[in-house]
């Protein structure tokens, strides 16, 4: 008996046809009036942001130039703020130091804690517990600055003596944590308060970034015998590194510009101390808030000049963050 096999030839796929040459709207990429309207609104919004930024910079530069031209002291190195004197003498050395140091303390505390909370919510906690913790973190972000300031002045400052004594006992030899028994209205206290305030921002952004890690990356690491911590170290953290940097920069921006909470906790003096635990110091935002209402025309121009420096510092921080993220583009979620 003969057995014959039928061989079927593969059906050729249809050749894609080019778009009709007469369809000019398809060639332009805009096919509906709504697309044109959305394009115009988007472009206009972007241009408007640039115009507003330029207007702010121009205003600050103009008023700052008036004040600096009348300043008889060095604006960047003087440890004094007396724009109404004769002659006027004022400088931002203390403000730069206080703003930078308090923000560094806040970031050193908030970033590790925030990343740890985000990892716990996304990779360790049960679903219900993670949702509850996330809800509490979201509530912290809704607390007004004035409430944080009241809590810091009435609760945090009186209860830091024990911590200050411990730091002085074991780390006082460094000079940075030397404590002479004064009130806890110092830059270190401000840093702790700022850390609590920026913790929800960093946590929420980091949490959403960690949730975007491809599940296959984690399963592949587990299949190779990795522990849960090794999965986080090799898969989760590299993937979310740029997102964590962005979250940290958002928190740093909040710390640099915080006003009322710092003004209520800090005991301002125009002096720089080597110890973070000594009362005194000052920040840009706190100095502007406390002196603006009572300032003369010259005093307001001087405060605006200090605001210009804070504006530049913020731009430099954001620009540096963009450069770091660009150098680590291979770790971004879009390229994973």
Buried (B, 14 or more C-beta within 10 A) or exposed (E): EEEEEEEEEEEEEEEEEEEEEEEEEEEEEEEEEEEEEEEEEEEEEEEEEEEEEEEEBEEBEEBBEBBBEBBEBEBEEBBBBBBBEEEBBBBBBBBBBBBBBBBBBBBEBBBEBBBEBBBBBBBEBEEEEBEEBBEEBEEBEEEEBEEBBBBBBEEBBEEBBEBBBEBBEEBBEEEBBBBEEBEBBBBBBBBBBBBBBBBBBBBBBBBBBBEEBEEEBBEBBBEEEBEEEEBBEBBBBBBBBBBBBBBBBBBBBBBBBBBBBBBBBBBBBBBBBEBBBBBBBBBBBBBBBBBEEEBEEBBBBBBBBBBBBBBEBBEEBBEEBEEBBEEEEEBBEEEB
